[in-house]
């Protein structure tokens, strides 16, 4: 992949920003796999009666059985996905990652997850 040549954004050329766009598109394409990798890693936690991965799966299953929409089910599935990255603010971390893709209500629910 080509490299960008600027050190400050105001020095970037159209060609640089085309490369940056490609980088962002590639990163976005990989995001689901990265998030599911975080979720998979929660399965290594044996300190609880069930793993945090299984807890996330249970949450999503309950949301699905309750008739929630697809976005809500995905939010339920991923609500603890960032616990290994930010154990004290994991709800805020996953909320920030998903913010461009989810509703305001679901964003709030994730961001405030630590309260409930």
C-alpha distance (Angstrom), angle and dihedral (degrees) to the residues before:
residue distance angle dihedral
X1 . . .
X2 3.76 . .
X3 3.78 118.8 .
X4 3.76 128.4 -126.1
X5 3.80 114.1 -117.7
X6 3.78 103.8 -151.8
X7 3.79 129.2 95.8
X8 3.80 94.0 -166.9
X9 3.78 126.5 40.3
X10 3.81 92.2 -125.4
X11 3.83 88.2 60.9
X12 3.81 94.6 55.0
X13 3.77 120.7 118.3
X14 3.79 127.5 -146.2
X15 3.81 87.6 -100.9
X16 3.82 90.7 52.8
X17 3.78 91.5 51.6
X18 3.80 91.3 48.8
X19 3.81 87.8 56.4
X20 3.81 90.1 47.0
X21 3.80 89.6 51.1
X22 3.81 89.9 53.2
X23 3.81 90.8 49.6
X24 3.81 91.0 51.2
X25 3.81 92.3 47.1
X26 3.81 90.6 51.1
X27 3.81 91.7 47.7
X28 3.80 91.2 48.6
X29 3.80 91.2 49.7
X30 3.83 89.9 54.0
X31 3.82 95.2 45.9
X32 3.83 97.8 92.9
X33 3.80 91.5 51.1
X34 3.80 91.2 47.6
X35 3.80 91.8 50.2
X36 3.79 92.6 47.4
X37 3.80 87.9 48.5
X38 3.80 88.8 57.4
X39 3.78 89.3 48.0
X40 3.80 91.2 48.9
X41 3.81 90.5 51.4
X42 3.80 89.7 56.9
X43 3.80 85.8 68.8
X44 3.80 88.8 72.4
X45 3.79 91.7 67.1
X46 3.78 110.3 104.1
X47 3.81 99.7 165.7
X48 3.81 92.9 93.1
X49 3.79 128.8 61.8
X50 3.80 86.7 -106.9
X51 3.78 127.0 19.5
X52 3.77 118.4 -98.3
X53 3.81 87.0 -117.4
X54 3.79 90.0 58.9
X55 3.81 89.2 46.0
X56 3.81 88.8 55.0
X57 3.80 90.8 48.0
X58 3.81 90.0 49.7
X59 3.81 91.0 50.2
X60 3.79 92.1 51.1
X61 3.80 91.8 45.3
X62 3.79 91.2 51.8
X63 3.80 91.0 49.0
X64 3.81 90.6 49.5
X65 3.80 92.8 48.4
X66 3.80 88.9 48.3
X67 3.80 89.4 58.9
X68 3.81 96.9 -110.8
X69 3.79 118.1 160.4
X70 3.79 123.4 -98.8
X71 3.80 94.6 -98.4
X72 3.80 92.0 53.1
X73 3.82 91.0 48.9
X74 3.81 91.3 51.4
X75 3.81 90.6 47.7
X76 3.80 89.4 50.8
X77 3.79 89.8 49.3
X78 3.81 94.2 50.8
X79 3.81 100.3 35.9
X80 3.83 93.5 108.8
X81 3.82 97.8 28.2
X82 3.81 93.3 110.7
X83 3.78 96.6 46.9
X84 3.81 91.1 109.6
X85 3.82 90.2 52.6
X86 3.78 97.8 44.4
X87 3.79 112.5 10.0
X88 3.80 93.2 177.1
X89 3.80 97.7 42.0
X90 3.80 104.7 21.3
X91 3.80 92.0 133.1
X92 3.78 90.9 58.0
X93 3.81 91.3 46.0
X94 3.81 95.6 53.3
X95 3.82 90.2 40.6
X96 3.81 90.4 55.8
X97 3.81 91.8 49.0
X98 3.81 94.0 48.4
X99 3.83 97.6 37.4
X100 3.83 95.3 100.8
X101 3.80 90.6 53.7
X102 3.81 106.6 39.6
X103 3.78 139.0 62.7
X104 3.77 123.3 -92.4
X105 3.82 90.9 -109.9
X106 3.80 93.7 52.6
X107 3.80 90.5 45.0
X108 3.81 89.6 53.5
X109 3.80 91.6 47.8
X110 3.81 91.5 53.6
X111 3.79 95.4 42.2
X112 3.81 91.1 50.6
X113 3.81 94.1 41.4
X114 3.79 91.6 114.8
X115 3.80 90.2 64.9
X116 3.80 95.2 60.8
